[in-house]
């Protein structure tokens, strides 16, 4: 027995000393992070499908991306018409629903994705976001470019080295000779590539529509309010970025809305007639080329003893959402009246004498009606019995708009009072459905709202561009602009912009790449 114990002691003695020695493992045997090379995306991919409505204003531009090449290698990536050296790849597995709805406000099913989880490869360049790719299977991937999703299929006949993309930035003269011989698709790519295009990839700009209020000296007739009366005031900030540097910060004293057919001005004018106890807000929207004198005229007959207030709460490319507060005195009934609606109106028809609000089913179909009713029912069930009796039982199909919450545009509905006895009552509720592309063309946030809120506890809202190289964080009194490093906010703001008291964002319209210069020139021409 003693011999056995002695044998075991001698056997384990070296292991004990090795375990206690910090230098027992040589440098060559240390665990090192794997070299980021053998990626699932390695090789050449061809765009073979897009996900967009045929009625989209950019459909011809979207179709022009078909059959373009995306190529991945250790030292280089070609992304459509852009090329960059030394990219970094990060791969993670995410919940499909949370990822696509949270980042792109789109259901994965509409992208032919029916898996609960999916792998996402994020590509960065000098710590700036370039693109993300969802791996559908070993031969198909999905990416989003300028708000449109494209599916790509792997080309097994070509490799990164065979297409010679690694020489693209080093030797422009070799492109046609070396790349052009490989395939018709590759030749098409070589004719379209431009060496200075990649520098535009990280250019971005935003037109930020802001609303504040100014005090007025008059009283609104039959409004019976003891608080200070105010009038909404609107302005637009143009923030122009080159990478993570703010190039310019300009202000316009109205809303400048970029539309598919050009830039439009959105303005508000209030008519006040004290003698007739009449106050009315007029909202105007018109192309910047038109003479404002022909637009800003009031042909509406004065309706005595009444008020009609219009408050802009959202401006998109094609639609505008308004909060309408109307009231006054009805001589025939010898009683006052009051009501408040949320209306969404086409920008093309804002200048008509009566604002033609659209029904929710026009934008979202039957699912929109279903979601509107569901949201109203959920809201009513959360109220006490007495409170429910003071509101409508069913929502009106046109009584909806958009607002901001946690870095996202959200659809909201409104229930009005059930009778004149409760005319001061109304209730707003969330509509559990994503806004259509007709309302919101781009509404992604990067990094996530939770990350932003953890870093800036006072954050009320946030906005980020499609190329994800910076983020605008809105607090009660400021806009803080941060660059993004390693999926988080930079150490300190690049720029701080002061907000007026009670000011909020009602529009966020983005441009990237070559369009930033076009927008910048347009804004500067309006400043002259």
Secondary structure, 3 states (H helix, E strand, C coil): CHHHHHHHHHHHHHHHHHHHCCCCCCHHHCCCCCCCCCCCCCEEEEEEEEECCCCCCCHHHHHCCCCCEEEECCCEEEECCEEEECCEEEEEEEEHHHHHHHHHCCCHHHHCCCCCEEEEEEEEECCEEEEEEEEEECCEEEEEECCEEEEEEEECCCCCCCCCHHHCCCCCCHHHHHHCCCCHHHHHHHHHCCCCCHHHHHEEEEEEEEEEEEECCCCCCCCCCCCCCEEEEEEEEEEEEECCEEEEEEEECCEEEEECCEEEEEEEEEEEECCCCEEEEEEEEEECCCCHHHHCCCCCCCCCCEEEEEEEEEECCCEEEEEEEEEEEECCCCEEEEEEEEEEEEHHHCCCCCCCECCHHHHHHHHHHHHHHHHHHHHHHCCCHHHHHCECCCCCCCCEEEEEECCEEEEEEEEEECCHHHCCCEEEEECCCCCCCCCCCCCCCCCCHHHHHHHCCCCCEEEECCCCCEEEEECCCEEEEEEEECCEECCCCCEEEECCCCCEEEEEEEEECCHHHHHHHHHHHHHC
